[in-house]
Every structure is written in structure tokens, then in C-alpha cells.
Amino acid sequence: MAGHSKWANIKRQKARVDARKGSLFTKLSRAIIVAARSGLPDPEANFRLRSAVEKAKAAGMPAENIERAIAKGSGNWTDDSPLEEIRYEGYGPGGVAVLIEAMTDNRNRTAAEVREAFSKVGGSLGESGCVSWLFRQKGVITLEEVTDPEALLLAVAEAGGEDLKVEGTGAEVYCDYTLLDQVATYLKKEGYRVQEAAIRWIPSTEVHVEDPETAKLVLTLMERLDNLDDVQNVYANFEIDEAVMESLA
């Protein structure tokens, strides 16, 4: 099972727990703040903000929290701790490449926390650019309740999408990240249920992890990084066979 797909599934399963802890709401608020700051504070005119708001609503985030985050991003709310986006890169157990997107008000604190997560499993935080060349940015649209994959394939082509992966009753549509809004909007108009539309880092090559202990360490690293409040997204290029995953259950 591909690393980014496996981790996406794990994250969806733990989303409710994160919401109860409040950590997910913190991450979602920061995403809204930065999105509102990067463009117009109107979700209808700012696709990045609209996506962040839709994700927050899907997680059950209160409307007043969303409005406050938009106000902070647009400068209409006093905030003594400005946020900045930063990317970290490193290698995990077994030579797995890991790319992290974070939003922080303190670079030193976040770097120390990320470095510690790597060191605890025998990995290492690297220099900027050390693994990003192993990934490419793509627009990824997650759909729910896909009943006719062939019809969806035609719709994806019409919308300007590049690829399609069906998993169970759902699907992921891949496109050029600059066309994400166009493709997502088209699919919605065609009646497809869009769960999420986001720009992700997709690995161009993958590391096959066969050793169960190494696989366990890789998943531990991913979870530790994702649990950091400043970390927004974690991507990796590992692939773990179903048999190995079952041995870890």
C-alpha cells in the first residue's frame, strides 16, 4: 500500500479523536488564517480559503471559530503571533523520504520538535530540497459514493483531470495543481460528492518497506509528526504490503 494513501486513510480514521482533543481545530484554524491572508477574505473568491473552510465544516468546527480565523487572516482581528508557512524535509527509517508542511509563530520551536520526532525513530531532519525532488505537487480531489467509475473517468477527462484512482466506494482524482478549482467545480456540477480538494505532494518514486519493525517505526514517525500542533501535512514515499500491515495490527 502506497505511503501517502495509507497515511491519508489513517488520518481520516483518527480525525474524530483529534477533533475531540482540539488539535485538529488548531490546525484547521491556522490553515484558514493563512488562506485568508494569501488572497481575498471571501471564500467564494478565494479557492484556497474555500477549501480550508469546507474542511473545517466537515470536521465539525463551530462557525464562530471559522469566522474568527478568517478575521485574523484578513487583519480584522488582533493577533500578536503572526503565522508563517514553512516546509521541512528529512529521511525516516529505511531511507523513506518525508516532507512536512507547517504553520508556525516560532521557527526555532517547530524545528526542534520536528527534529526530535525524527531522531526518536532513527531518522534525520535534512536541508531544504533534500527530498522535495522526489515529490511533485498535484491537485487531489477526494470523492465519496462513486457508483460508476467509467462515467467518472469521462467526467475527469472533460474537467481537465489527469488520473483517477478508485478505492472501495470512493475515488481520488488527480490533476495539475493549477487546475484544482476548475476540476473540483466541474465534478461538483456533475453531481459528484467532493469530500476534499487540496494540493498535495505526491511521491514520484516509492520505497518498499518489507521489514515489520521498520514499517512500525515509519508509521510511528508519521504519527508523531502529525500530532505536532504546528504541522499541517505530512507526506512520505513509503510502500508497505498488506501482509506487513496485518502483522502490525
C-alpha positions as CSV (number, residue, x, y, z in Angstrom):
1,M,0.0,0.0,0.0
2,A,1.5,3.4,-1.0
3,G,2.6,5.5,1.9
4,H,0.7,8.6,1.1
5,S,-2.5,6.7,0.5
6,K,-2.0,4.6,3.7
7,W,-1.3,7.7,5.8
8,A,-4.3,9.5,4.3
9,N,-6.5,6.6,5.4
10,I,-5.0,6.6,8.9
11,K,-5.6,10.4,9.2
12,R,-9.2,10.1,8.2
13,Q,-9.7,7.4,10.9
14,K,-8.2,9.5,13.6
15,A,-9.9,12.7,12.7
16,R,-12.7,12.4,15.2
17,V,-10.3,11.8,18.0
18,D,-8.1,14.8,17.0
19,A,-11.2,16.9,16.9
20,R,-12.1,16.0,20.5
21,K,-8.6,16.8,21.6
22,G,-8.8,20.2,19.9
23,S,-5.6,19.7,17.9
24,L,-7.4,19.3,14.6
25,F,-9.3,22.6,15.2
26,T,-6.0,24.4,15.8
27,K,-4.6,23.1,12.5
28,L,-7.7,24.0,10.6
29,S,-7.8,27.5,12.1
30,R,-4.2,28.1,11.1
31,A,-5.0,26.9,7.5
32,I,-7.9,29.3,7.3
33,I,-5.9,32.2,8.7
34,V,-3.1,31.8,6.1
35,A,-5.5,31.2,3.3
36,A,-7.4,34.4,4.1
37,R,-4.1,36.3,4.3
38,S,-3.0,35.0,0.9
39,G,-6.0,36.3,-1.0
40,L,-9.4,37.8,-0.6
41,P,-11.1,37.0,2.8
42,D,-14.2,35.8,0.8
43,P,-14.4,32.0,0.4
44,E,-16.3,32.4,-2.9
45,A,-13.4,34.4,-4.4
46,N,-10.6,32.5,-2.8
47,F,-10.4,28.8,-3.6
48,R,-7.7,28.0,-1.0
49,L,-9.8,29.7,1.7
50,R,-13.0,28.0,0.4
51,S,-11.3,24.6,0.6
52,A,-10.0,25.3,4.2
53,V,-13.4,26.4,5.3
54,E,-15.1,23.3,3.8
55,K,-12.6,21.1,5.5
56,A,-13.2,22.8,8.8
57,K,-17.0,22.5,8.5
58,A,-16.7,18.8,7.6
59,A,-14.7,18.3,10.9
60,G,-17.5,20.0,12.9
61,M,-15.6,23.2,13.6
62,P,-18.0,25.8,15.1
63,A,-19.0,28.7,12.7
64,E,-17.7,31.3,15.1
65,N,-14.3,29.7,15.1
66,I,-14.2,29.8,11.3
67,E,-15.3,33.4,11.2
68,R,-12.7,34.4,13.8
69,A,-10.0,32.6,11.8
70,I,-11.0,34.5,8.6
71,A,-11.0,37.8,10.5
72,K,-7.5,37.1,11.8
73,G,-6.2,36.3,8.4
74,S,-7.7,39.4,6.9
75,G,-6.3,41.7,9.6
76,N,-9.6,42.4,11.2
77,W,-8.7,40.6,14.5
78,T,-5.8,41.5,16.8
79,D,-3.2,38.7,16.8
80,D,0.1,39.1,18.5
81,S,1.5,35.9,17.0
82,P,1.7,36.1,13.2
83,L,2.0,32.7,11.4
84,E,4.3,31.8,8.6
85,E,4.4,28.7,6.3
86,I,7.5,26.6,6.4
87,R,8.5,23.3,4.9
88,Y,10.8,20.6,6.5
89,E,12.4,17.7,4.7
90,G,14.1,14.6,6.0
91,Y,14.7,10.9,5.9
92,G,12.9,8.4,8.1
93,P,13.7,4.7,8.9
94,G,14.6,2.6,5.8
95,G,15.5,5.7,3.8
96,V,11.9,6.8,3.5
97,A,11.7,10.4,2.3
98,V,9.4,12.7,4.4
99,L,8.1,16.1,3.5
100,I,6.3,18.3,6.1
101,E,4.3,21.4,5.7
102,A,3.9,23.5,8.9
103,M,2.5,26.8,10.0
104,T,4.3,28.4,13.0
105,D,4.8,31.5,15.0
106,N,8.2,30.3,16.2
107,R,10.5,28.6,13.8
108,N,13.0,27.5,16.4
109,R,10.4,25.7,18.4
110,T,8.9,23.9,15.4
111,A,12.3,22.9,14.0
112,A,13.3,21.4,17.4
113,E,10.0,19.5,17.7
114,V,10.3,18.1,14.1
115,R,14.0,17.2,14.6
116,E,13.1,15.3,17.8
117,A,10.4,13.3,16.1
118,F,12.9,12.1,13.5
119,S,15.7,11.4,16.0
120,K,13.4,9.2,18.2
121,V,13.0,6.7,15.4
122,G,16.5,6.9,14.0
123,G,15.6,9.3,11.2
124,S,17.2,12.7,10.4
125,L,15.9,16.1,9.5
126,G,17.7,17.3,6.4
127,E,18.3,20.6,4.5
128,S,15.7,22.3,2.3
129,G,15.5,20.5,-1.0
130,C,17.0,17.2,0.1
131,V,13.8,15.2,-0.6
132,S,11.4,17.5,-2.3
133,W,12.8,16.5,-5.7
134,L,11.3,13.1,-5.1
135,F,7.8,14.5,-5.0
136,R,5.6,16.5,-7.3
137,Q,2.7,18.8,-6.4
138,K,-0.7,17.7,-7.7
139,G,-4.3,18.7,-7.1
140,V,-6.1,15.8,-5.4
141,I,-9.9,15.7,-5.2
142,T,-11.4,13.0,-2.9
143,L,-14.9,11.9,-3.9
144,E,-17.5,9.9,-1.9
145,E,-20.0,7.3,-3.1
146,V,-18.7,6.7,-6.7
147,T,-21.2,4.3,-8.3
148,D,-20.0,4.4,-11.9
149,P,-16.1,4.6,-12.3
150,E,-16.3,4.6,-16.1
151,A,-18.6,7.6,-16.1
152,L,-16.4,9.3,-13.6
153,L,-13.3,8.7,-15.8
154,L,-15.1,10.5,-18.7
155,A,-16.0,13.4,-16.4
156,V,-12.4,13.7,-15.1
157,A,-11.2,13.9,-18.7
158,E,-13.8,16.5,-19.6
159,A,-12.8,18.5,-16.5
160,G,-9.1,18.6,-17.4
161,G,-8.0,16.0,-14.8
162,E,-5.1,13.6,-15.4
163,D,-5.7,10.4,-13.4
164,L,-8.2,8.6,-11.3
165,K,-7.8,6.0,-8.5
166,V,-10.9,4.2,-7.2
167,E,-10.8,2.8,-3.7
168,G,-13.9,1.0,-2.4
169,T,-16.9,3.3,-2.9
170,G,-14.7,6.4,-3.1
171,A,-12.1,7.8,-5.5
172,E,-9.2,10.2,-5.8
173,V,-8.9,12.4,-8.9
174,Y,-5.5,13.8,-9.8
175,C,-4.9,17.0,-11.8
176,D,-2.4,19.8,-12.4
177,Y,-2.5,21.7,-9.1
178,T,-3.2,25.0,-11.0
179,L,-6.5,23.4,-12.3
180,L,-7.7,22.2,-8.9
181,D,-10.5,24.7,-8.6
182,Q,-11.6,24.1,-12.2
183,V,-11.7,20.3,-11.9
184,A,-13.4,20.3,-8.5
185,T,-16.0,22.7,-9.5
186,Y,-16.8,20.7,-12.7
187,L,-17.2,17.5,-10.8
188,K,-19.5,19.1,-8.3
189,K,-21.7,20.4,-11.1
190,E,-21.8,16.9,-12.5
191,G,-23.3,15.7,-9.2
192,Y,-20.2,14.1,-7.6
193,R,-19.8,14.5,-3.8
194,V,-16.4,16.2,-3.2
195,Q,-15.1,15.3,0.3
196,E,-11.9,17.3,-0.1
197,A,-9.9,19.2,-2.7
198,A,-6.3,20.0,-1.9
199,I,-2.8,20.4,-3.3
200,R,-0.6,17.5,-2.1
201,W,2.9,16.3,-2.6
202,I,2.8,13.0,-4.4
203,P,5.9,10.8,-4.5
204,S,7.4,10.1,-7.9
205,T,9.2,7.0,-6.6
206,E,8.4,4.9,-3.6
207,V,10.5,2.9,-1.0
208,H,9.2,-0.6,-0.4
209,V,9.3,-1.3,3.3
210,E,9.3,-5.1,3.9
211,D,10.6,-5.3,7.5
212,P,7.8,-5.1,10.0
213,E,9.9,-3.3,12.6
214,T,11.0,-0.7,10.1
215,A,7.4,-0.3,9.0
216,K,6.3,0.3,12.6
217,L,9.0,2.9,13.0
218,V,7.9,4.7,9.8
219,L,4.3,4.8,10.9
220,T,5.3,6.0,14.4
221,L,7.3,8.8,12.8
222,M,4.3,9.9,10.7
223,E,2.0,9.9,13.7
224,R,4.4,11.8,15.9
225,L,4.9,14.5,13.2
226,D,1.2,14.7,12.5
227,N,0.5,15.2,16.2
228,L,2.6,18.3,16.4
229,D,0.4,21.4,16.6
230,D,2.5,23.3,14.1
231,V,2.4,20.6,11.5
232,Q,-0.3,20.8,8.8
233,N,0.5,18.0,6.4
234,V,3.0,15.1,6.3
235,Y,3.9,13.3,3.1
236,A,6.2,10.3,2.5
237,N,7.2,7.9,-0.2
238,F,6.9,4.5,1.6
239,E,5.0,1.5,0.4
240,I,4.0,-1.3,2.8
241,D,2.5,-4.6,1.7
242,E,-0.9,-5.6,3.2
243,A,0.7,-8.6,4.8
244,V,3.2,-6.4,6.7
245,M,0.4,-4.1,7.8
246,E,-1.6,-7.0,9.0
247,S,1.4,-8.2,11.1
248,L,1.4,-4.8,12.9
249,A,-2.3,-4.9,13.7
